[in-house]
Amino acid sequence: MKRLGIFGGSFDPVHSGHVGIARAAADAAALEKVLFVPANVSPFKTSAAPRASAADRLEMVRLACACDRRFEPCDIELRRAGVSYAVDTVRAIAAANPGAELFFIMGEDSLAALGGWHKADELFSLVVFLVLERPGCARNPVPPGARVVRFRGEPCAVSSTAAREAIARGGDAGRMLPPSVAAYIARRGLYRP
Ligand code: ATP
């Protein structure tokens, strides 16, 4: 049975923490493929649009995905109008991959709000959640009905916000980003004030 990872985010921009969590999840759960799915509109960020365009975010994800043969960009949410609910994405991926076992990758921070996700019960029936452990940090409770498997990875204290802020300050965000993504941002002049 095909084991397929789904990794959603704003990816504004995709950074080294994203690559690290996806790689650790793929190793831990023996995933054949990890789909990086940039959100059109994140349900948690409806008040502020992403800084970079959908096309730029997808291109950065495409560049980041080149570092691991298991990684694949997926534009399913960018092609769908409106708020990007995980359940809609997972339903479509399940239909396109009959018989595949689906795993949804996330950080511990995302697990905290999982119980309130749109159509949570349906989502819980479709995927197993792979959650990155944060050594030394308290575990969030698992919402009833969710199947959660925790895995370990190298901690990487990077966020898209920190990368955007560093670039806006004229600082060096290079250590936070895959080199090809840093080069693309510089070439396109993204995230400058
Ligand atoms: P922002 O700073 O704009 O809020 P972000 O860096 O948190 O963005 P998202 O695209 O919102 O990135 O995150 C998508 C997923 O990646 C979430 O499941 C989140 O838990 C996970 N994630 C984000 N940063 C890291 C990191 N440094 N290490 C591991 N997982 C991460």
py3Dmol code that shows the C-alpha trace and the ligand (Angstrom):
import py3Dmol

protein = """\
ATOM      1  CA  MET A   1       0.000   0.000   0.000  1.00  0.00           C
ATOM      2  CA  LYS A   2       1.379   3.408  -0.942  1.00  0.00           C
ATOM      3  CA  ARG A   3       2.308   5.588   2.038  1.00  0.00           C
ATOM      4  CA  LEU A   4       1.746   9.210   1.138  1.00  0.00           C
ATOM      5  CA  GLY A   5       2.634  12.262   3.241  1.00  0.00           C
ATOM      6  CA  ILE A   6       0.753  15.557   2.990  1.00  0.00           C
ATOM      7  CA  PHE A   7       2.457  18.676   4.297  1.00  0.00           C
ATOM      8  CA  GLY A   8       0.461  21.905   4.179  1.00  0.00           C
ATOM      9  CA  GLY A   9       1.522  25.425   5.026  1.00  0.00           C
ATOM     10  CA  SER A  10       1.629  28.998   3.819  1.00  0.00           C
ATOM     11  CA  PHE A  11       5.237  28.456   2.770  1.00  0.00           C
ATOM     12  CA  ASP A  12       5.733  32.222   2.643  1.00  0.00           C
ATOM     13  CA  PRO A  13       8.560  31.319   2.171  1.00  0.00           C
ATOM     14  CA  VAL A  14       9.289  27.606   2.556  1.00  0.00           C
ATOM     15  CA  HIS A  15      12.320  27.321   4.893  1.00  0.00           C
ATOM     16  CA  SER A  16      14.830  24.840   6.276  1.00  0.00           C
ATOM     17  CA  GLY A  17      12.526  23.870   9.164  1.00  0.00           C
ATOM     18  CA  HIS A  18       9.890  22.764   6.649  1.00  0.00           C
ATOM     19  CA  VAL A  19      12.417  20.679   4.731  1.00  0.00           C
ATOM     20  CA  GLY A  20      13.694  19.186   7.984  1.00  0.00           C
ATOM     21  CA  ILE A  21      10.287  18.167   9.340  1.00  0.00           C
ATOM     22  CA  ALA A  22       9.228  16.673   5.988  1.00  0.00           C
ATOM     23  CA  ARG A  23      12.434  14.659   5.706  1.00  0.00           C
ATOM     24  CA  ALA A  24      12.237  13.408   9.298  1.00  0.00           C
ATOM     25  CA  ALA A  25       8.583  12.427   8.805  1.00  0.00           C
ATOM     26  CA  ALA A  26       9.352  10.593   5.557  1.00  0.00           C
ATOM     27  CA  ASP A  27      12.191   8.698   7.268  1.00  0.00           C
ATOM     28  CA  ALA A  28      10.194   7.895  10.410  1.00  0.00           C
ATOM     29  CA  ALA A  29       7.055   6.671   8.639  1.00  0.00           C
ATOM     30  CA  ALA A  30       8.697   5.201   5.525  1.00  0.00           C
ATOM     31  CA  LEU A  31       6.753   7.542   3.251  1.00  0.00           C
ATOM     32  CA  GLU A  32       7.203   7.060  -0.469  1.00  0.00           C
ATOM     33  CA  LYS A  33       6.181  10.597  -1.223  1.00  0.00           C
ATOM     34  CA  VAL A  34       5.585  13.882   0.599  1.00  0.00           C
ATOM     35  CA  LEU A  35       3.329  16.410  -1.103  1.00  0.00           C
ATOM     36  CA  PHE A  36       4.126  20.030  -0.163  1.00  0.00           C
ATOM     37  CA  VAL A  37       0.783  21.838  -0.417  1.00  0.00           C
ATOM     38  CA  PRO A  38       0.915  25.645  -0.281  1.00  0.00           C
ATOM     39  CA  ALA A  39      -2.354  27.085   1.049  1.00  0.00           C
ATOM     40  CA  ASN A  40      -4.363  29.526  -1.018  1.00  0.00           C
ATOM     41  CA  VAL A  41      -5.755  31.108   2.157  1.00  0.00           C
ATOM     42  CA  SER A  42      -4.766  29.456   5.437  1.00  0.00           C
ATOM     43  CA  PRO A  43      -7.795  29.069   7.767  1.00  0.00           C
ATOM     44  CA  PHE A  44      -5.555  30.487  10.511  1.00  0.00           C
ATOM     45  CA  LYS A  45      -4.323  33.490   8.580  1.00  0.00           C
ATOM     46  CA  THR A  46      -7.495  34.824   6.943  1.00  0.00           C
ATOM     47  CA  SER A  47      -6.871  38.409   8.104  1.00  0.00           C
ATOM     48  CA  ALA A  48      -3.540  38.778   6.316  1.00  0.00           C
ATOM     49  CA  ALA A  49      -2.807  37.571   2.808  1.00  0.00           C
ATOM     50  CA  PRO A  50       0.552  35.895   2.207  1.00  0.00           C
ATOM     51  CA  ARG A  51       3.277  38.407   1.328  1.00  0.00           C
ATOM     52  CA  ALA A  52       4.435  36.528  -1.750  1.00  0.00           C
ATOM     53  CA  SER A  53       2.150  35.629  -4.647  1.00  0.00           C
ATOM     54  CA  ALA A  54       0.786  32.118  -5.068  1.00  0.00           C
ATOM     55  CA  ALA A  55       3.048  31.651  -8.100  1.00  0.00           C
ATOM     56  CA  ASP A  56       6.155  32.673  -6.149  1.00  0.00           C
ATOM     57  CA  ARG A  57       5.276  30.495  -3.150  1.00  0.00           C
ATOM     58  CA  LEU A  58       4.685  27.512  -5.422  1.00  0.00           C
ATOM     59  CA  GLU A  59       7.961  28.108  -7.258  1.00  0.00           C
ATOM     60  CA  MET A  60       9.859  28.307  -3.951  1.00  0.00           C
ATOM     61  CA  VAL A  61       8.242  25.039  -2.873  1.00  0.00           C
ATOM     62  CA  ARG A  62       9.202  23.506  -6.209  1.00  0.00           C
ATOM     63  CA  LEU A  63      12.830  24.559  -5.671  1.00  0.00           C
ATOM     64  CA  ALA A  64      12.868  23.245  -2.092  1.00  0.00           C
ATOM     65  CA  CYS A  65      11.394  19.923  -3.205  1.00  0.00           C
ATOM     66  CA  ALA A  66      14.353  19.307  -5.524  1.00  0.00           C
ATOM     67  CA  CYS A  67      16.504  18.373  -2.505  1.00  0.00           C
ATOM     68  CA  ASP A  68      14.746  15.045  -1.846  1.00  0.00           C
ATOM     69  CA  ARG A  69      13.363  12.640  -4.447  1.00  0.00           C
ATOM     70  CA  ARG A  70      10.417  11.871  -2.159  1.00  0.00           C
ATOM     71  CA  PHE A  71       9.259  15.508  -2.147  1.00  0.00           C
ATOM     72  CA  GLU A  72       6.728  16.811  -4.645  1.00  0.00           C
ATOM     73  CA  PRO A  73       5.032  20.217  -4.951  1.00  0.00           C
ATOM     74  CA  CYS A  74       1.224  20.113  -5.079  1.00  0.00           C
ATOM     75  CA  ASP A  75      -0.832  23.116  -6.229  1.00  0.00           C
ATOM     76  CA  ILE A  76      -4.244  21.669  -5.388  1.00  0.00           C
ATOM     77  CA  GLU A  77      -5.093  24.393  -2.839  1.00  0.00           C
ATOM     78  CA  LEU A  78      -3.830  27.209  -5.056  1.00  0.00           C
ATOM     79  CA  ARG A  79      -6.153  26.015  -7.817  1.00  0.00           C
ATOM     80  CA  ARG A  80      -9.128  26.022  -5.418  1.00  0.00           C
ATOM     81  CA  ALA A  81     -10.699  29.380  -4.587  1.00  0.00           C
ATOM     82  CA  GLY A  82     -11.210  30.550  -1.025  1.00  0.00           C
ATOM     83  CA  VAL A  83     -10.056  29.220   2.311  1.00  0.00           C
ATOM     84  CA  SER A  84      -7.882  26.110   2.097  1.00  0.00           C
ATOM     85  CA  TYR A  85      -9.394  23.524   4.409  1.00  0.00           C
ATOM     86  CA  ALA A  86      -7.267  20.417   4.928  1.00  0.00           C
ATOM     87  CA  VAL A  87     -10.301  18.141   4.721  1.00  0.00           C
ATOM     88  CA  ASP A  88     -11.053  19.241   1.136  1.00  0.00           C
ATOM     89  CA  THR A  89      -7.431  18.701   0.140  1.00  0.00           C
ATOM     90  CA  VAL A  90      -7.161  15.313   1.798  1.00  0.00           C
ATOM     91  CA  ARG A  91     -10.461  14.161   0.284  1.00  0.00           C
ATOM     92  CA  ALA A  92      -9.213  15.047  -3.216  1.00  0.00           C
ATOM     93  CA  ILE A  93      -5.820  13.414  -2.662  1.00  0.00           C
ATOM     94  CA  ALA A  94      -7.528  10.273  -1.316  1.00  0.00           C
ATOM     95  CA  ALA A  95      -9.751  10.105  -4.405  1.00  0.00           C
ATOM     96  CA  ALA A  96      -6.738  10.500  -6.704  1.00  0.00           C
ATOM     97  CA  ASN A  97      -4.754   7.814  -4.849  1.00  0.00           C
ATOM     98  CA  PRO A  98      -7.130   4.915  -4.189  1.00  0.00           C
ATOM     99  CA  GLY A  99      -5.814   2.521  -1.567  1.00  0.00           C
ATOM    100  CA  ALA A 100      -3.027   4.856  -0.398  1.00  0.00           C
ATOM    101  CA  GLU A 101      -2.407   5.317   3.296  1.00  0.00           C
ATOM    102  CA  LEU A 102      -2.409   9.064   3.992  1.00  0.00           C
ATOM    103  CA  PHE A 103      -0.279  10.826   6.598  1.00  0.00           C
ATOM    104  CA  PHE A 104      -0.650  14.499   7.484  1.00  0.00           C
ATOM    105  CA  ILE A 105       2.594  16.083   8.708  1.00  0.00           C
ATOM    106  CA  MET A 106       2.570  18.887  11.247  1.00  0.00           C
ATOM    107  CA  GLY A 107       4.467  20.558  14.066  1.00  0.00           C
ATOM    108  CA  GLU A 108       3.356  20.291  17.681  1.00  0.00           C
ATOM    109  CA  ASP A 109       2.092  23.904  17.483  1.00  0.00           C
ATOM    110  CA  SER A 110      -0.476  22.907  14.862  1.00  0.00           C
ATOM    111  CA  LEU A 111      -1.656  19.927  16.938  1.00  0.00           C
ATOM    112  CA  ALA A 112      -2.814  22.355  19.645  1.00  0.00           C
ATOM    113  CA  ALA A 113      -5.674  23.619  17.454  1.00  0.00           C
ATOM    114  CA  LEU A 114      -6.419  20.403  15.555  1.00  0.00           C
ATOM    115  CA  GLY A 115      -9.664  19.616  17.399  1.00  0.00           C
ATOM    116  CA  GLY A 116     -11.223  22.783  15.955  1.00  0.00           C
ATOM    117  CA  TRP A 117     -10.258  22.185  12.342  1.00  0.00           C
ATOM    118  CA  HIS A 118     -13.018  22.309   9.721  1.00  0.00           C
ATOM    119  CA  LYS A 119     -14.925  18.974   9.518  1.00  0.00           C
ATOM    120  CA  ALA A 120     -12.412  17.478  11.936  1.00  0.00           C
ATOM    121  CA  ASP A 121     -14.185  14.112  12.242  1.00  0.00           C
ATOM    122  CA  GLU A 122     -14.094  13.485   8.508  1.00  0.00           C
ATOM    123  CA  LEU A 123     -10.451  14.581   8.366  1.00  0.00           C
ATOM    124  CA  PHE A 124      -9.580  12.274  11.276  1.00  0.00           C
ATOM    125  CA  SER A 125     -11.115   9.336   9.414  1.00  0.00           C
ATOM    126  CA  LEU A 126      -8.936   9.961   6.367  1.00  0.00           C
ATOM    127  CA  VAL A 127      -5.422  10.524   7.737  1.00  0.00           C
ATOM    128  CA  VAL A 128      -2.928   9.618  10.414  1.00  0.00           C
ATOM    129  CA  PHE A 129      -1.239  12.726  11.820  1.00  0.00           C
ATOM    130  CA  LEU A 130       2.549  12.657  12.008  1.00  0.00           C
ATOM    131  CA  VAL A 131       3.557  15.185  14.650  1.00  0.00           C
ATOM    132  CA  LEU A 132       7.133  16.366  15.226  1.00  0.00           C
ATOM    133  CA  GLU A 133       8.153  16.013  18.880  1.00  0.00           C
ATOM    134  CA  ARG A 134       9.686  19.030  20.525  1.00  0.00           C
ATOM    135  CA  PRO A 135      12.198  17.720  23.061  1.00  0.00           C
ATOM    136  CA  GLY A 136      11.647  19.268  26.469  1.00  0.00           C
ATOM    137  CA  CYS A 137       8.273  20.767  25.534  1.00  0.00           C
ATOM    138  CA  ALA A 138       4.887  19.698  26.841  1.00  0.00           C
ATOM    139  CA  ARG A 139       2.801  17.561  24.504  1.00  0.00           C
ATOM    140  CA  ASN A 140      -0.554  18.939  23.414  1.00  0.00           C
ATOM    141  CA  PRO A 141      -3.549  16.703  24.070  1.00  0.00           C
ATOM    142  CA  VAL A 142      -4.689  14.588  21.128  1.00  0.00           C
ATOM    143  CA  PRO A 143      -8.270  15.457  20.133  1.00  0.00           C
ATOM    144  CA  PRO A 144     -10.717  12.530  20.430  1.00  0.00           C
ATOM    145  CA  GLY A 145     -10.816  10.457  17.255  1.00  0.00           C
ATOM    146  CA  ALA A 146      -7.505  11.706  15.847  1.00  0.00           C
ATOM    147  CA  ARG A 147      -4.810   9.127  15.146  1.00  0.00           C
ATOM    148  CA  VAL A 148      -1.482  10.726  16.071  1.00  0.00           C
ATOM    149  CA  VAL A 149       1.998   9.269  15.710  1.00  0.00           C
ATOM    150  CA  ARG A 150       4.842  11.376  17.055  1.00  0.00           C
ATOM    151  CA  PHE A 151       8.287  11.331  15.486  1.00  0.00           C
ATOM    152  CA  ARG A 152      11.655  12.889  16.205  1.00  0.00           C
ATOM    153  CA  GLY A 153      13.695  15.234  14.073  1.00  0.00           C
ATOM    154  CA  GLU A 154      16.476  17.766  14.415  1.00  0.00           C
ATOM    155  CA  PRO A 155      14.956  20.883  16.005  1.00  0.00           C
ATOM    156  CA  CYS A 156      15.214  23.876  13.678  1.00  0.00           C
ATOM    157  CA  ALA A 157      14.093  27.146  15.250  1.00  0.00           C
ATOM    158  CA  VAL A 158      13.165  28.903  12.009  1.00  0.00           C
ATOM    159  CA  SER A 159       9.889  30.410  10.894  1.00  0.00           C
ATOM    160  CA  SER A 160       8.718  32.091   7.709  1.00  0.00           C
ATOM    161  CA  THR A 161       8.017  35.200   9.784  1.00  0.00           C
ATOM    162  CA  ALA A 162      11.646  35.312  10.989  1.00  0.00           C
ATOM    163  CA  ALA A 163      12.921  34.814   7.434  1.00  0.00           C
ATOM    164  CA  ARG A 164      10.662  37.582   6.064  1.00  0.00           C
ATOM    165  CA  GLU A 165      11.704  39.950   8.848  1.00  0.00           C
ATOM    166  CA  ALA A 166      15.407  39.257   8.301  1.00  0.00           C
ATOM    167  CA  ILE A 167      15.060  39.949   4.562  1.00  0.00           C
ATOM    168  CA  ALA A 168      13.048  43.139   5.193  1.00  0.00           C
ATOM    169  CA  ARG A 169      15.810  44.366   7.545  1.00  0.00           C
ATOM    170  CA  GLY A 170      18.369  43.730   4.839  1.00  0.00           C
ATOM    171  CA  GLY A 171      19.847  40.968   7.000  1.00  0.00           C
ATOM    172  CA  ASP A 172      20.939  37.498   6.013  1.00  0.00           C
ATOM    173  CA  ALA A 173      18.161  34.905   5.906  1.00  0.00           C
ATOM    174  CA  GLY A 174      20.383  32.485   4.004  1.00  0.00           C
ATOM    175  CA  ARG A 175      20.940  30.127   6.932  1.00  0.00           C
ATOM    176  CA  MET A 176      17.159  29.776   7.367  1.00  0.00           C
ATOM    177  CA  LEU A 177      16.437  28.827   3.764  1.00  0.00           C
ATOM    178  CA  PRO A 178      17.396  26.236   1.179  1.00  0.00           C
ATOM    179  CA  PRO A 179      20.058  27.954  -0.999  1.00  0.00           C
ATOM    180  CA  SER A 180      17.914  27.754  -4.135  1.00  0.00           C
ATOM    181  CA  VAL A 181      15.026  29.457  -2.300  1.00  0.00           C
ATOM    182  CA  ALA A 182      17.311  32.196  -0.946  1.00  0.00           C
ATOM    183  CA  ALA A 183      18.621  32.801  -4.466  1.00  0.00           C
ATOM    184  CA  TYR A 184      15.073  32.968  -5.890  1.00  0.00           C
ATOM    185  CA  ILE A 185      13.991  35.482  -3.232  1.00  0.00           C
ATOM    186  CA  ALA A 186      17.018  37.679  -3.963  1.00  0.00           C
ATOM    187  CA  ARG A 187      16.475  37.454  -7.720  1.00  0.00           C
ATOM    188  CA  ARG A 188      12.784  38.361  -7.463  1.00  0.00           C
ATOM    189  CA  GLY A 189      13.281  40.977  -4.735  1.00  0.00           C
ATOM    190  CA  LEU A 190      10.683  39.315  -2.491  1.00  0.00           C
ATOM    191  CA  TYR A 191       9.947  40.421   1.077  1.00  0.00           C
ATOM    192  CA  ARG A 192      11.804  43.696   0.756  1.00  0.00           C
ATOM    193  CA  PRO A 193      10.066  46.676   2.418  1.00  0.00           C
TER     194      PRO A 193
END
"""
ligand_1 = """\
31
ATP
P 4.737 31.870 9.676
O 5.957 32.286 10.442
O 4.454 32.745 8.466
O 3.500 31.720 10.566
P 5.645 29.106 9.604
O 7.142 29.180 9.586
O 5.028 28.737 10.924
O 4.998 30.446 9.029
P 3.818 27.551 8.013
O 3.907 27.541 6.530
O 2.699 28.296 8.608
O 5.252 28.089 8.494
O 3.899 26.101 8.655
C 3.433 24.950 8.059
C 3.749 23.755 8.914
O 5.158 23.710 9.169
C 3.085 23.716 10.299
O 2.623 22.387 10.530
C 4.200 24.045 11.259
O 4.016 23.385 12.504
C 5.420 23.490 10.535
N 6.650 24.235 10.856
C 6.853 25.540 10.735
N 8.105 25.881 11.123
C 8.713 24.742 11.485
C 10.029 24.407 11.990
N 10.966 25.336 12.194
N 10.293 23.116 12.271
C 9.342 22.164 12.082
N 8.094 22.407 11.622
C 7.775 23.669 11.324
"""
view = py3Dmol.view(width=600, height=400)
view.addModel(protein, "pdb")
view.setStyle({"model": 0}, {"cartoon": {"style": "trace"}})
view.addModel(ligand_1, "xyz")
view.setStyle({"model": 1}, {"stick": {}})
view.zoomTo()
view.show()
